[in-house]
Amino acid sequence: MDFAARKPTMMKLLQEMVETESPTYDKEAVDRMGAIVIREAEKLGAKIEVFPQKENGDNIVARWGKGDDGILLIGHLDTVFPLGTLEMQPFYEKYGRVFGPGTLDMKSGLVIMLTAVAALKEQGEMPDRPITMLFNTDEEMGSYHSRELIEKEAKKHALALVFEPCEYLEGSLHTWRKGTGKFTLKVQGKAAHSGGAHKKGLNAIEELSHQILKIQQLTDYEKGTTINIGSMHGGRAINIVPAYAEAEGDIRLTNLKEYVRVQNVICSLEPVKKDALIIVRCILNRPPMPFNDLMEKTFNKAQKIADAEGIEIKAGGSGSASDANFVAYLGIPVLDGLGTVGEGFHTEDEYFLSDSFVSRAELAATLLRDW
Ligand SMILES: [Zn+2]
C-alpha cells in the first residue's frame, strides 16, 4: 500500500488537530478536538457514539461494521500542553521532523488511525470484521473517566491496537509497559512558636523527612520497581514549628507482587516522632503490562503480517504506562506504540520523524486488513 501520496492530506489534518489545542483539564478545548475526529470518522461512514463527560472532554466511539472478532483502535484526544503553548511551540516540519505540542503524543497517531481506514475504504479492502475507534479524553491524567469504557469495548473485540507514540528511534512497538501507582503522605504535627515554645511543637516536616527516606528505599532497580517522591510541601514560616507537611510520589513496577510489597510498606508506616499522625493514600492506577505468552503470540502474528508486506517491526517496551495496560490486564491481545516515532514527548522539543508518519499508517492499514 502506498501511503506516501497521502502524506500531504495527513499533514493537513494533523496541523488542524495540533492547532486545536486540547489540554486534558479543559473540557471545551478537548471537545473541539472531538468534533474534528467525529467529522473525519463520519466522512468515512462510521457510526458515532458520544459518551458525555462532566469534567473532561466527551469520550467518542466510531464504529464500522458489526459482530464479534473486531479490532479496536485506541487513541486519546488530550495533551499535557496548556492552551497558548502553540505561540511558543508552533506546528512545523523541518529536516524530516514534525514539531508542535501533541504532534507525537498522540495527534499523529489519531491521523494514522483515520488514514488507515480511509485507505482501506478507498481501495475496497476494508476487512469483514468490525473496526472500532475509541477516542478518550483523560489519558494524560490516568484515564479515570474512560477506563470503564475502554475495558467494555476491549472485551467486545479480538484485538486492540493503541496508537501511542514510539519513544525509541529504532521504532519498536511497545510489547511491555510498566504499571503505575501513586501515593500521598500527610503528616500532622503540632504548631508552636519556634523561639518561645520550640519544645511544645511537633515538627511535621521532620517527621515527613523520616518517612520519605524509608519510602525511597523501596526502589529496586533489579525488579524494575522505582519510587519517586515528586513533590513535598509543608510549613508556613521559619518562625513557626510546622504543624503540617505532605508529599506525593509515583510508583513504577513490572509486576503486581511488587505493588503489594510497596503498598504494604507505605500503608503500615509508623510515626518516628511520638504523637505525630500519618495519613497515607496509595493506589494502583494502571496495572503492569508484561511481555507474557499472549503478548509474544500477538506480536509474532503482527510481525508475520508486516513481514509479508515488507514492513519490519521490532518488540520493545517502556517504563511508562498507557491505556494498553488496562486491555492487557484483561487478557485481551493488544499492541501498543503503533503511533509515530519520535522524541521529547511532553516537552517543548516534542517531534516525530516524518517518514514514520507514512510507514506507521501503512503498518496500521496492513494489520487491519490482514489480521
Ligand atoms: Zn499519549
Residues whose N, C-alpha, C, O or C-beta is under 5 A from the ligand:
A	BS01	ZN	D105 M106 E164
